[in-house]
Amino acid sequence: MKERIAHEIYRRLLASTNVLILPHQRPDGDAMGAATALATFLDNHKIGWQIWCKTPPPSGLLFLPHAKKVQTDPELWQHEKFDTIVAVDSGDLVYNGSAEYLARLPYHPTIINIDHHPTNKNYGDMNLVIPTASSTNEILYTFFLVNREPITMPMATSLMTGLLTDTGIFTNSATSKRALSVGSELIGRGADFRLIKQEVITDKSVAGLRLWGLVMSRLALHEPTGIVHTYVTHQDLKNFAATEEDADGIANFLNFLEEGQASMVLKAHADGTIKGSFRTTKNNVDVSAWAQLFGGGGHIKAAGFSVEGPIERAIEHILETIAKHKNSTTI
Ligand SMILES: [Mn+2]
């Protein structure tokens, strides 16, 4: 733990009067866990805060403390003045979804960056970035610990949610001795594992699983790169009366795949953009290097990017580009 910066951030937060917490857009359990743990901590110190996110949190994460108070209206940036801004689980502020609003602020709040993405650009005035951490919530747990801040039961539930979701419930490569021991500590501090399990793990619908069936039936192995790929379109969601949340988790599930070198799931959105996710469990593959070929980023074993459609052309373009760069992106 970078103790000095952890103390500095702690002092800065406690000296603030109004803190804006920024989980990344399309927030996952790690982003929402971190944002809500921080909100509860600030609440305990009677410090004003807001959570703003470019897109609303998925319904499955609304059980988290304060999650229903997340604001998505950009008006908030003009209506309130913040002395401190904390971005969590965000490699950069464009990915976070706040860059354009921050650029337009007529004043300069202190920006705190708490994250575990190796591609993090250290964009904050204070950066607590630990790429070896399983999750932003593992960092936050240690942050509270080194500052002797009591971790209350609601905070433990928030932190545990991020830890569980980013480790694929302690199955993916982010799972470490440290992650497991923090998990054990959080259970000891009253994290509501039963609630998290019910809301986050047991979250599949019939419509969603039928959609998964279609997406799985499209799996194909690209021999030159060893990438097993598939896709889901906006029209698929409509056909199955499924939501975007139903399609979440497919990329993570493909971590259980034995064949190939890595998996890729492409999601074609209604606006024509395509979001891609890479996952790998192989030692010699760095998917963040692949994602960076398309302006994306992430972790060595899990990364994401954006490309233009249509889907068939995107698949071809991505696979060809990676095949061409294979030597320079292999560990
Ligand atoms: Mn994370």
Boltz pocket constraint, residues with backbone or C-beta under 6 A from the ligand:
constraints:
  - pocket:
      binder: B
      contacts: [[A, 30], [A, 31], [A, 89], [A, 116], [A, 134], [A, 135], [A, 136], [A, 166]]
      max_distance: 6.0
